[in-house]
Amino acid sequence: MAESSSALEILKRADEWSPGNASMVVLAGDEPFLAQQMLVMLRERLCPDEADRAWAWREFDGNEQPDPRDVFDEAATVPLFAGATRAAVVRNADQFVSQARTTLETIAAAERRGRGLVILEVKSLPATTRLAKAVAKHGLVIDTSVPQRHDLAGWIRHWAQARHGVQVAVATAERLLERVAGNLGQADQALARLAAALPAGGKKAVIPPEAIDDLAGSPQERTAWGMIDSAATGDARTAVAQLAELLDGGESPIGIGAQAAAVLRKLSSAARLLALPSEAGRPANVDEALKEAGVATWPKAMAQARESLLQLGPRRARQLPVWLLDLDRSLKSDASRGLRARLALERLFCKIAREPGDRRPGRSDPPRGGKPGAQS
């Protein structure tokens, strides 16, 4: 009897895992990095001798509409002397599944015995379908998506140690995920560059969050994050200059707007939490509100978010979702490109800029509003 497993958990215990004698393996999910890592692991388990992989492991691209007979013939061919298990892999197989569903159901419902293995990579496999029920008899479904509430930072720390031999702090993992917007492939590449840049013996030290800024993302992405940080802390002049650099370099205004929204919505959420009555679960202070809103907890990130929230004030912080919605509508209609797109983004930065007469918060001056619940 097969079971549905998470690729995240399988990769954490890779040395212990085996596909067994599954009749069919279905990789179902929307995270391409996890799907690719599972295919690599399956190939290593089914074809441990690298010399066998040229004939025993065959991949088909579902987007090219392969003939189902070619796929099934590949899996049905039994080697006479070699120990490798023959595997026919269909990538992007959603359309292929629709085309060859009946045959796939028959294969999945029978024991594999000595024949080869069919491996499908799909976006989803609803449990109510006949194929899913057939796979449940003798096959294996591996979930290659990331659950919404999964401790991804903890997984990144384990992956950094197991795959790249480096130790990263919790705050470092959080910073990395924030910088790559949760993209596990980019996170893995950043960890690889970090491991390669460390001096001999340096892998024993715990990597601090500051080390991520120069490694995660492209130079354009790092400039974008700097622009957003400048805008959020009220430095419109610097933000506008960095915006010009990004747009002149060919960056998408919609992409820049999305990055800005990811940061500013957290500030707005914190402001709304602080406006709650005490009996409705208002956080005790600004830092608690920021943590609850999803801001990374390492000191530099918290300090920057705190400064941004205090300089915005409660009124403007709560208006951010409206401003972001206006920006999104503009960028997807009349201001989608050129000077109009630049003007739309600059207008947002000016709205959140430091107001005339503001003192720079964060030193010894008390937060606006006096009481913890009125802090912005």
TAPE-V294794 format. One record per pair of residues at least 4 apart in sequence whose ideal C-beta (glycine too) atoms are under 8 Angstrom apart, sorted by the first residue. I is the first residue (numbers start at 1). J is the second residue. If there is no record, write none. Layout:
# TAPE-V294794
i = [I/I]
j = [J/J]
This chain:
# TAPE-V294794
i = [1/1/1/2/2/2/2/2/2/2/2/3/3/4/4/4/5/5/5/5/5/5/6/6/6/6/7/7/7/7/7/7/7/7/7/7/7/8/8/8/8/8/8/9/10/10/10/10/10/11/11/11/11/11/12/12/12/12/13/14/14/17/17/18/19/19/19/19/19/19/20/21/21/21/22/22/22/22/22/23/23/23/23/23/23/23/23/23/23/23/24/24/24/24/24/24/24/24/24/24/24/24/25/25/25/25/25/25/25/25/25/26/26/26/26/26/26/26/26/26/27/27/27/27/27/27/27/27/27/28/28/28/28/28/28/28/28/28/29/29/29/29/29/29/29/29/30/30/30/31/31/31/31/31/32/32/33/33/33/33/33/34/34/34/34/34/35/35/35/36/36/37/38/38/38/39/39/39/39/40/41/42/42/42/43/43/43/43/44/46/46/46/46/46/46/47/47/47/47/47/47/47/48/48/49/49/49/49/52/52/52/52/53/53/56/56/56/56/56/56/57/57/57/58/58/58/58/58/59/59/59/60/60/60/60/60/60/60/60/60/61/61/61/61/62/62/62/62/62/62/62/62/62/63/63/65/65/65/66/66/66/66/67/68/68/68/68/68/69/70/71/71/71/71/71/71/72/72/72/72/72/72/73/74/74/74/75/75/75/75/75/75/75/75/76/76/77/77/78/78/78/78/79/79/85/85/86/86/86/87/87/87/87/88/88/88/88/89/89/89/90/90/90/90/90/91/92/93/93/93/93/94/94/94/94/95/96/96/97/97/97/97/97/100/101/101/101/102/103/104/104/104/104/104/105/105/105/105/106/106/107/108/108/108/108/108/108/109/109/109/110/111/112/112/121/125/125/125/125/125/126/127/127/128/129/130/131/132/132/133/134/135/135/135/136/146/146/146/146/150/151/152/152/152/152/153/153/153/153/153/154/154/154/155/156/156/156/156/156/156/156/157/157/157/157/157/157/158/159/159/159/159/160/160/160/160/160/160/160/161/161/161/163/163/164/164/164/164/165/165/166/166/166/166/166/166/167/167/167/167/167/168/168/168/168/168/168/169/169/169/169/169/169/170/170/170/171/171/171/171/171/171/171/171/172/172/172/172/172/172/172/172/173/174/174/174/174/174/174/175/175/175/175/175/175/175/175/176/176/176/176/176/176/177/177/177/178/178/179/179/179/179/179/179/179/180/180/180/180/180/181/181/183/184/185/186/186/186/187/187/188/189/190/190/190/190/190/191/192/193/193/194/194/194/194/194/195/197/198/198/207/207/209/209/209/209/210/211/212/213/213/214/216/216/217/217/217/218/219/220/220/220/220/221/222/223/223/223/223/224/224/224/224/224/224/225/225/226/226/227/227/227/227/227/227/227/228/228/228/228/228/228/229/229/229/230/230/230/230/230/231/231/231/231/231/231/231/231/232/232/232/232/232/232/232/232/233/233/233/233/234/234/234/234/234/234/234/235/235/235/236/236/236/236/236/236/237/238/239/239/240/240/240/241/242/243/243/243/243/243/243/244/244/245/246/246/247/247/247/247/247/251/251/252/253/253/253/253/253/253/253/253/253/254/254/254/254/255/256/256/257/257/257/257/257/257/258/259/260/260/260/260/261/261/261/261/262/263/264/264/264/264/265/265/265/265/266/266/266/266/266/266/267/267/267/267/267/267/267/267/268/268/268/268/268/268/269/269/269/269/270/270/270/270/270/270/270/270/270/270/271/271/271/271/271/271/271/271/271/272/272/273/273/273/273/273/274/274/274/274/274/274/274/274/274/274/275/275/275/275/276/276/276/276/277/277/278/278/282/283/283/283/284/284/285/285/285/286/286/286/286/286/286/286/286/287/287/287/288/289/289/290/290/290/290/290/291/291/291/295/295/295/296/296/297/297/298/299/300/301/302/303/303/304/305/306/306/307/307/307/308/309/309/310/310/310/310/310/310/311/311/311/311/312/312/312/312/312/313/313/313/314/314/314/314/314/314/315/315/316/316/316/317/319/320/320/321/322/323/323/323/323/324/324/325/326/327/327/327/327/327/328/329/330/330/330/330/331/331/331/331/331/332/334/335/335/335/335/336/336/337/338/339/340/341/342/343/344/345/346/347/348/349/354/354/359/361/361/366/367/367/367/368/368/368/369/369/369/369/370/371]
j = [136/137/138/22/135/136/137/138/139/140/141/140/141/141/142/143/9/10/140/141/142/143/10/142/143/147/11/27/29/31/34/35/37/38/142/143/144/12/34/146/147/150/155/13/14/17/38/41/142/34/37/38/41/159/155/158/159/162/17/41/162/41/45/45/25/42/45/46/117/140/140/111/112/113/112/117/138/139/140/107/108/109/110/111/112/117/135/137/138/139/104/107/108/112/117/118/119/120/135/138/139/140/42/117/118/119/120/139/140/141/142/119/120/122/125/135/139/140/141/142/35/38/39/119/120/121/122/142/144/122/123/124/125/141/142/143/144/145/34/35/123/124/142/143/144/145/123/144/145/35/144/145/146/184/36/185/37/183/184/185/188/38/144/145/146/184/39/121/144/40/185/41/42/142/144/43/89/119/121/44/45/46/87/119/47/53/57/87/48/56/57/84/85/87/117/52/53/56/57/84/85/87/83/84/53/82/83/84/56/82/83/84/57/84/79/82/84/85/86/87/86/87/89/74/86/87/88/89/89/90/91/64/66/70/71/88/89/90/91/96/66/90/91/92/66/90/91/92/93/94/95/96/121/92/95/95/96/99/70/71/90/96/71/72/96/99/100/103/73/74/75/88/90/96/100/118/76/88/100/103/107/118/77/86/88/116/86/87/88/107/115/116/117/118/115/116/86/116/86/114/115/116/84/86/116/117/115/116/117/116/117/118/119/116/117/118/119/119/120/121/96/118/119/120/121/121/121/97/120/121/122/98/122/123/124/99/100/120/101/104/120/122/131/104/105/130/131/106/107/108/118/120/131/134/109/130/131/134/110/134/118/131/134/135/137/138/139/134/137/138/138/138/117/138/144/129/131/132/135/141/132/132/133/132/133/134/135/136/141/137/139/139/140/141/141/150/152/182/184/155/155/156/173/177/182/157/170/173/174/177/158/170/173/159/160/168/173/176/177/187/191/161/167/168/169/170/173/162/163/164/188/191/164/166/167/168/173/191/207/165/166/167/188/191/191/192/194/195/195/203/191/194/195/198/203/207/203/204/205/206/207/172/173/176/191/206/207/173/206/207/208/209/298/174/297/298/175/208/209/296/297/298/299/301/176/206/207/208/209/211/212/298/177/178/209/296/297/298/301/179/209/212/213/216/296/298/301/180/187/190/191/212/216/181/182/187/296/301/190/212/213/216/217/221/225/186/187/190/216/217/259/262/187/188/189/190/216/217/191/216/192/193/194/212/215/216/217/195/196/197/215/198/207/211/212/215/203/215/202/203/211/212/296/298/300/301/300/215/216/222/225/222/221/222/221/222/225/222/223/224/246/249/251/225/226/227/242/245/246/228/242/246/251/256/259/229/259/230/242/231/238/239/242/243/246/256/232/239/259/260/263/264/233/263/304/235/236/238/239/242/235/236/239/260/348/349/352/353/263/264/267/304/305/308/312/352/304/307/308/311/308/311/312/352/353/354/358/239/353/354/240/349/350/352/353/354/241/242/243/349/244/346/349/245/246/247/256/342/345/346/349/248/342/249/251/256/251/253/256/341/342/255/256/256/257/331/335/336/337/341/342/344/345/258/331/332/336/259/260/345/261/324/327/328/331/345/262/263/264/324/345/348/265/324/327/328/266/267/268/320/324/352/269/320/321/324/270/290/293/294/295/305/271/293/305/308/309/312/317/320/272/317/318/319/320/321/273/292/293/294/274/286/289/290/292/293/295/305/309/317/275/289/309/312/314/317/318/320/376/276/318/282/283/289/292/293/282/283/286/289/314/372/373/374/375/376/282/314/318/373/280/281/282/373/282/373/282/373/373/288/289/292/288/372/289/372/375/290/306/309/310/367/372/375/376/291/302/306/292/293/375/295/302/305/306/309/295/297/302/301/302/305/301/302/301/302/302/303/304/305/306/307/362/308/309/310/362/311/361/362/312/317/376/361/362/367/368/375/376/354/358/360/361/316/317/320/352/376/317/368/376/318/368/369/374/375/376/319/376/320/351/352/376/323/324/352/325/326/327/348/351/352/328/348/329/330/331/344/345/347/348/332/333/334/335/340/344/335/336/341/344/345/336/340/340/341/343/344/340/341/341/342/343/344/345/346/347/348/349/350/351/352/353/358/360/365/365/367/370/374/375/376/374/375/376/373/374/375/376/374/375]
